[in-house]
Amino acid sequence: MTMKVKFRHVRHRFPPYPRADTISATANTNDSTTLNAIRRHYGWSDELIKKASKECNLAGEVAIVTEVKPTLLLVPKTNGKEDVTYLIEDLIAAANKIGTRILNFTHYGFSPRKKYPRKELESIIRTMSNHRTKSTIEEICWDVDFRRWKSLDNVWTTHIIWRNSRARALLE
């Protein structure tokens, strides 16, 4: 099954995607992060999320948090690595394990950077559009910081989508 991606502008808050059965977020509980906004919105335990985030980052792999609803997939911090293929493959494997159908991908919903990291985005899109990638995920709601839309759009349209028919299929 081919995943479909829908990009959604986000303005400094976490708007839940009502259809999502799973949320993926970066395991970062420092100050004003997307994960903290998600936790506050759903009223999840601060202690649980901090502990799960710490363990996720120490292990360097995706953590499945089933104690909350929707189910949370924590992805370790990239720490500046440009090729995040292994993390996206791990994220998809975790989503498959729990039978995720609709994923709210929140990792780019708030970004203090001026531009999104091009190589990191290319790595993600390349992995998602790989014909060997099998997944239960039918739809991804990809949150995008409204201030960084042009940065994402430039990567998507000028570099990837025109070179990769599988990447184009993600949007169809």
Stockholm file with secondary structure:
# STOCKHOLM 1.0

chainA/1-172         MTMKVKFRHVRHRFPPYPRADTISATANTNDSTTLNAIRRHYGWSDELIKKASKECNLAGEVAIVTEVKPTLLLVPKTNGKEDVTYLIEDLIAAANKIGTRILNFTHYGFSPRKKYPRKELESIIRTMSNHRTKSTIEEICWDVDFRRWKSLDNVWTTHIIWRNSRARALLE
#=GR chainA/1-172 SS CCCEEEEEEECSSCCCCTTCSEEEEESCCSSSCHHHHHHHHHTCCHHHHHHHHHHHHHHTSCEEETTSSSEEEEECCCTTCSCCHHHHHHHHHHHHHHTCSEEEEEEESSCCSSSCCHHHHHHHHHHHTCTTCCCSCCEEEEEEEGGGHHHHHHIIIIIITTTCHHHHHHHC
#=GC SS_cons         CCCEEEEEEECSSCCCCTTCSEEEEESCCSSSCHHHHHHHHHTCCHHHHHHHHHHHHHHTSCEEETTSSSEEEEECCCTTCSCCHHHHHHHHHHHHHHTCSEEEEEEESSCCSSSCCHHHHHHHHHHHTCTTCCCSCCEEEEEEEGGGHHHHHHIIIIIITTTCHHHHHHHC
//
